[in-house]
Amino acid sequence: MSGVKHTPVAPCPWCGGNAKCNELRRGNYRREGDNYQVVCNKCRARGPLVQDIRAEAIAAWNQPARARGEQDGGGE
């Protein structure tokens, strides 16, 4: 897998802390796939839970809040 590029996980947009992408197995004794979710190590903020595709979970976390349609707390 020498040609595969991994997207780095951006710092937390709320506290600036380091974040990492966690792999969560689906299924009981039979593995039915994986879920991925980025979690901030400092404030424990969580990104969306994504099935089977780690890169999508990281991309969703790295996407700016304005692109996701969220409002910042500004009073204007």
Number of C-alpha atoms within 10 A of each C-alpha: 4 4 5 6 7 9 12 13 18 18 16 23 16 9 12 12 16 15 24 17 19 15 16 15 15 14 10 7 6 8 9 11 12 16 18 22 21 27 21 21 14 12 14 13 15 16 20 15 17 19 17 17 12 20 16 17 22 24 16 17 24 18 12 12 13 9 8 10 8 9 9 9 6 5 4 4
